[in-house]
Amino acid sequence: MTADRRTVRIPEPASRRRALRGPGGGLPAAARWPARRPAAAPDAVAEGAQLERYRYILQQLHVLNENVYRFLALYQTLATALVGAALALFVGYQKWGIEAATARAGVLGLLWLVTIVAAFTILLIVTGVLNWLDYRREECELTDQVVFPGFRRAPRVRNMHRWYETWIVLFIACSIVFMWWYAATLILPAMR
């Protein structure tokens, strides 16, 4: 080192340079390139990261499955309360001194609120299904790399008749259609 703290390169002795040279006069492969890790040697950090990613994917799939029931419970609670309020308005509007036109507008407003809650619930369920499909695809790709190709089959959209989300969405849609039919044919005409 010099006084200003810069490093100075000290040349190797000629005997050391000759010793590193192989029979052809060049440097051996070990001196020219850094040693590579064997291809079959597992990387503990990569394996740990893959395992943690797999756990995270499974946790997200579980959460998405639970969310469907939460959304259904939310819909059932709000729909029961709003339809109950509409029926209470239908039954008691005369006793309460409310005009028929105002009561009909109130019933229609409550039915629209139930419809909006149903549409929002269906939107949440469909979004959850799309996220579930994405996580399942990622799970299949990860298991193809780590375990062996084809370990987990990707979900097929054509099997949606077996998914409970399909039947929950159909239940919500049918309940809304029935609610509007019932209101249009029986409740609103009776409010004169």
Number of C-alpha atoms within 10 A of each C-alpha: 9 7 6 6 7 8 9 8 7 7 7 8 8 8 8 9 12 12 11 14 14 11 9 7 10 13 16 13 11 10 11 9 9 8 9 7 9 7 7 6 7 10 11 9 9 10 12 11 12 16 14 12 15 18 13 14 19 15 12 16 21 12 13 19 17 11 15 22 14 14 18 20 13 15 20 16 11 16 22 13 14 20 17 13 16 22 16 12 19 19 14 13 17 13 8 9 9 13 12 16 12 12 22 23 12 16 23 17 14 21 21 15 16 22 20 13 19 24 17 14 22 23 13 15 24 16 13 19 19 12 15 20 17 16 19 20 15 16 21 20 18 20 17 15 12 13 10 11 13 12 14 16 14 15 14 8 10 7 8 12 10 10 11 12 20 15 13 18 20 13 13 21 16 12 15 20 13 12 15 17 12 12 19 13 10 11 17 18 10 12 16 9
